[in-house]
Amino acid sequence: MENNLLDLILLSEKRKNVLLLLLEGPKDIETIKKALSASATAVQPQVKKLKEQHLIVQEKNLYKLSEIGRVVVEKMKPLVDTLAVLEENANYWAEREVNEIPPFLLQRICELGHCTIIEPQVDYMFEMIPEYVRNVRMAKELRVAISYFHPLFPSFYLEIAEKGIPISLLLPESILKRWIEDYREQTEQYLKKENAKLFVCTDCERISAVVAADNFMALALFPKSTVFDRKYVICFEPGALAWGKELYDYYEQHSEQIKNIDNYTQA
């Protein structure tokens, strides 16, 4: 193979997409054209170049990855997927602190897939984000790591617990103390629910706010240079849901479960 193999793959969107498509399995030219929304005259020259570089082979009317082609594309796909995740919301990721995401998950950020930004509406800055509320209320299972104080959170999550939905909340120590001081009754009612768990983390004042539910994942990171603005990325693909659960579980492993407020305050 020639020295320009990297250019061959990455400098052509069509060639890159042909390779990624063939990673799924052998395809004929008509299937490739349809998947890429391209004409034969646009696709066939790119296929020819990939054949010349031994990345794909042809068997009768089917094209498939060569053995070396599969090695290359399996290594290439995570990079392509990572770039897609970061480019889709480039400003968000560039301006946020990502150091509270453990390295083993940050390296797999490609698993988030398609995400969008949700944030408080200008005219309703002190209310909860409508998209956030709507998706939480549709969840059948909920794990939430909370990195900031919001006066509506104690009653909101109590409402969720009262529906019988399995729910776990994880709070930094400073936020838990404020919940106990200002919203003691709601916190005590929450802890009485068999389906509700509460955790405190003593060394995680700037953790990522993460919602790991069965129907969506949402993540809010602290900005690098401005005040916390409650902007979340929200994702719905299966890979994102599993990734969010792993992040929440990581925080929970470094936390302590609270079963009684009095025991905690006495400690």
Summary of the structure (lengths in Angstrom):
residues: 267
radius of gyration: 23.8
end to end distance: 66.8
largest distance: 76.4
contacts: 784
relative contact order: 0.12
helix: 51%
strand: 18%
